[in-house]
């Protein structure tokens, strides 16, 4: 009996040991699962951070590219406008001698000749040409009676005159013109005092 009892106790111990070892295995498995889940979450979090940083980097590149393109567009537009103005200024420079000849021709006519049909027709063509130039932004430079400005006047003579102030334009030998804000041809002037 003692043996049977001993044997039963051994069996109970064995079952208890198996239960505790199976409990340990289950807890070990749950620990392993927790660790695995934690590792997975950490990996997912790091991937998510990596994706976010990549997205931020790409957004930054995109914004820079958009800014560069906008600057390029503005620069190209400005250059195109400057090229147009430069071309128009070149054409105006070629037309100015024709205007000078119109003015000389009309200025050399006597009062009697100015009343003729031909002179009136030439005067109308001259006025039409001047209006056309004014419409595109060409304007004559005001010179006589104004203060001398070396940016728009070219002094070719100097004289004295008590009636005019110092550094004043007394006479205009050749009319100057501006196209928009730039000088096409400076006025050739006589400056007094």
MARPALUM-53996 format. One record per residue (C-alpha): residue in one letter; residue number from 1; y, z, x. Coordinates in steps of 0.2 Angstrom, whole numbers, padded with zeros to 4 digits. Each point is the difference from the previous one (the first is absolute). Layout:
REM MARPALUM-53996
{'a'; NUM; {Y; Z; X}}
...
***
This chain:
REM MARPALUM-53996
{'x'; 1; {0000; 0000; 0000}}
{'x'; 2; {0011; 0004; 0014}}
{'x'; 3; {-0003; -0017; 0006}}
{'x'; 4; {0004; -0008; -0017}}
{'x'; 5; {0016; 0010; -0001}}
{'x'; 6; {0005; -0005; 0017}}
{'x'; 7; {-0004; -0017; -0003}}
{'x'; 8; {0010; 0000; -0016}}
{'x'; 9; {0015; 0008; 0009}}
{'x'; 10; {-0002; -0014; 0013}}
{'x'; 11; {0001; -0013; -0014}}
{'x'; 12; {0015; 0008; -0008}}
{'x'; 13; {0008; 0001; 0017}}
{'x'; 14; {-0004; -0018; 0003}}
{'x'; 15; {0007; -0005; -0017}}
{'x'; 16; {0016; 0010; 0004}}
{'x'; 17; {0001; -0008; 0017}}
{'x'; 18; {-0002; -0017; -0008}}
{'x'; 19; {0013; 0004; -0014}}
{'x'; 20; {0013; 0006; 0013}}
{'x'; 21; {-0004; -0015; 0011}}
{'x'; 22; {0002; -0012; -0014}}
{'x'; 23; {0016; 0010; -0005}}
{'x'; 24; {0006; -0002; 0018}}
{'x'; 25; {-0004; -0018; -0001}}
{'x'; 26; {0009; -0003; -0016}}
{'x'; 27; {0015; 0010; 0006}}
{'x'; 28; {-0001; -0010; 0017}}
{'x'; 29; {-0001; -0016; -0011}}
{'x'; 30; {0015; 0005; -0010}}
{'x'; 31; {0009; 0004; 0016}}
{'x'; 32; {-0004; -0016; 0007}}
{'x'; 33; {0006; -0009; -0016}}
{'x'; 34; {0016; 0010; 0001}}
{'x'; 35; {0003; -0005; 0018}}
{'x'; 36; {-0005; -0018; -0004}}
{'x'; 37; {0012; 0000; -0014}}
{'x'; 38; {0014; 0008; 0011}}
{'x'; 39; {-0003; -0013; 0013}}
{'x'; 40; {0000; -0014; -0013}}
{'x'; 41; {0017; 0007; -0007}}
{'x'; 42; {0007; 0001; 0018}}
{'x'; 43; {-0005; -0018; 0003}}
{'x'; 44; {0007; -0006; -0016}}
{'x'; 45; {0016; 0010; 0003}}
{'x'; 46; {0002; -0007; 0018}}
{'x'; 47; {-0004; -0018; -0007}}
{'x'; 48; {0013; 0003; -0014}}
{'x'; 49; {0013; 0006; 0013}}
{'x'; 50; {-0004; -0015; 0011}}
{'x'; 51; {0002; -0012; -0015}}
{'x'; 52; {0017; 0008; -0004}}
{'x'; 53; {0006; -0001; 0018}}
{'x'; 54; {-0006; -0019; 0000}}
{'x'; 55; {0009; -0003; -0017}}
{'x'; 56; {0016; 0009; 0007}}
{'x'; 57; {-0001; -0011; 0016}}
{'x'; 58; {-0003; -0016; -0010}}
{'x'; 59; {0015; 0005; -0012}}
{'x'; 60; {0011; 0003; 0015}}
{'x'; 61; {-0005; -0017; 0008}}
{'x'; 62; {0003; -0009; -0017}}
{'x'; 63; {0017; 0008; -0002}}
{'x'; 64; {0005; -0005; 0018}}
{'x'; 65; {-0006; -0018; -0003}}
{'x'; 66; {0010; 0000; -0017}}
{'x'; 67; {0016; 0006; 0009}}
{'x'; 68; {-0003; -0012; 0014}}
{'x'; 69; {-0002; -0015; -0012}}
{'x'; 70; {0016; 0006; -0010}}
{'x'; 71; {0010; 0001; 0017}}
{'x'; 72; {-0007; -0018; 0004}}
{'x'; 73; {0005; -0007; -0017}}
{'x'; 74; {0018; 0007; 0002}}
{'x'; 75; {0002; -0006; 0018}}
{'x'; 76; {-0007; -0017; -0005}}
{'x'; 77; {0012; -0001; -0015}}
{'x'; 78; {0015; 0006; 0011}}
{'x'; 79; {-0005; -0013; 0014}}
{'x'; 80; {-0001; -0014; -0014}}
{'x'; 81; {0017; 0005; -0006}}
{'x'; 82; {0007; 0000; 0017}}
{'x'; 83; {-0007; -0017; 0004}}
{'x'; 84; {0007; -0007; -0016}}
{'x'; 85; {0017; 0007; 0004}}
{'x'; 86; {-0001; -0007; 0018}}
{'x'; 87; {-0005; -0017; -0007}}
{'x'; 88; {0014; 0000; -0013}}
{'x'; 89; {0013; 0006; 0014}}
{'x'; 90; {-0006; -0015; 0010}}
{'x'; 91; {0004; -0012; -0014}}
{'x'; 92; {0017; 0008; -0003}}
{'x'; 93; {0004; -0002; 0018}}
{'x'; 94; {-0003; -0019; -0001}}
{'x'; 95; {0010; -0002; -0016}}
{'x'; 96; {0016; 0009; 0007}}
{'x'; 97; {0006; -0014; 0010}}
{'x'; 98; {-0001; -0011; -0016}}
{'x'; 99; {0011; 0013; -0009}}
{'x'; 100; {0012; 0000; 0015}}
{'x'; 101; {0002; -0019; -0002}}
{'x'; 102; {0003; 0001; -0018}}
{'x'; 103; {0014; 0013; 0003}}
{'x'; 104; {0007; -0010; 0014}}
{'x'; 105; {0000; -0016; -0011}}
{'x'; 106; {0008; 0008; -0015}}
{'x'; 107; {0012; 0009; 0011}}
{'x'; 108; {0006; -0016; 0008}}
{'x'; 109; {0004; -0008; -0017}}
{'x'; 110; {0018; -0002; -0005}}
{'x'; 111; {0006; 0006; -0018}}
{'x'; 112; {0000; -0018; -0006}}
{'x'; 113; {-0018; -0003; 0006}}
{'x'; 114; {-0006; 0016; -0008}}
{'x'; 115; {0004; -0006; -0017}}
{'x'; 116; {-0011; -0015; 0002}}
{'x'; 117; {-0017; -0001; -0008}}
{'x'; 118; {-0010; -0001; 0016}}
{'x'; 119; {0008; 0016; 0007}}
{'x'; 120; {-0003; 0009; -0016}}
{'x'; 121; {-0018; -0005; 0001}}
{'x'; 122; {-0002; 0006; 0018}}
{'x'; 123; {0008; 0016; -0005}}
{'x'; 124; {-0012; 0003; -0014}}
{'x'; 125; {-0015; -0004; 0011}}
{'x'; 126; {0007; 0013; 0013}}
{'x'; 127; {0003; 0013; -0014}}
{'x'; 128; {-0018; -0003; -0006}}
{'x'; 129; {-0007; 0002; 0017}}
{'x'; 130; {0009; 0016; 0003}}
{'x'; 131; {-0006; 0007; -0017}}
{'x'; 132; {-0018; -0005; 0004}}
{'x'; 133; {0002; 0009; 0017}}
{'x'; 134; {0008; 0015; -0009}}
{'x'; 135; {-0015; 0001; -0012}}
{'x'; 136; {-0013; 0001; 0014}}
{'x'; 137; {0010; 0014; 0009}}
{'x'; 138; {0012; -0009; 0012}}
{'x'; 139; {0017; 0006; 0000}}
{'x'; 140; {0016; -0004; 0011}}
{'x'; 141; {0006; 0014; 0011}}
{'x'; 142; {0017; 0007; -0004}}
{'x'; 143; {0010; -0001; 0016}}
{'x'; 144; {0019; -0003; -0001}}
{'x'; 145; {0009; 0017; -0002}}
{'x'; 146; {-0015; 0010; 0003}}
{'x'; 147; {-0004; 0012; 0015}}
{'x'; 148; {-0009; -0009; 0014}}
{'x'; 149; {-0019; 0004; -0001}}
{'x'; 150; {-0010; -0007; 0015}}
{'x'; 151; {-0016; -0001; -0011}}
{'x'; 152; {0008; -0013; -0012}}
{'x'; 153; {0015; -0007; 0010}}
{'x'; 154; {0000; -0010; 0016}}
{'x'; 155; {0017; 0002; 0008}}
{'x'; 156; {0005; -0016; 0009}}
{'x'; 157; {0019; 0004; 0002}}
{'x'; 158; {0011; 0015; 0001}}
{'x'; 159; {0018; 0001; -0004}}
{'x'; 160; {0015; 0011; -0005}}
{'x'; 161; {0007; 0002; -0018}}
{'x'; 162; {0012; 0014; -0005}}
{'x'; 163; {-0005; -0002; -0019}}
{'x'; 164; {-0018; 0003; 0002}}
{'x'; 165; {-0009; 0016; 0006}}
{'x'; 166; {-0010; 0003; 0016}}
{'x'; 167; {-0016; -0009; 0002}}
{'x'; 168; {0003; -0011; -0016}}
{'x'; 169; {-0006; -0018; -0003}}
{'x'; 170; {0015; -0011; -0001}}
{'x'; 171; {-0008; -0017; -0001}}
{'x'; 172; {-0017; -0007; -0004}}
{'x'; 173; {-0005; -0016; 0010}}
{'x'; 174; {-0018; -0002; -0007}}
{'x'; 175; {-0007; 0009; -0016}}
{'x'; 176; {-0014; 0012; 0003}}
{'x'; 177; {-0014; 0002; -0013}}
{'x'; 178; {-0013; 0014; -0004}}
{'x'; 179; {-0017; -0002; -0008}}
{'x'; 180; {-0004; 0015; -0010}}
{'x'; 181; {0003; 0014; 0013}}
{'x'; 182; {-0001; -0010; 0016}}
{'x'; 183; {0013; -0011; 0009}}
{'x'; 184; {-0004; -0018; 0000}}
{'x'; 185; {0015; -0005; 0010}}
{'x'; 186; {0015; 0011; 0005}}
{'x'; 187; {0018; -0005; -0004}}
{'x'; 188; {0009; -0007; 0015}}
{'x'; 189; {0017; 0010; -0001}}
{'x'; 190; {0016; 0004; 0009}}
{'x'; 191; {0003; 0018; 0002}}
{'x'; 192; {0018; 0008; 0002}}
{'x'; 193; {0007; 0016; 0008}}
***
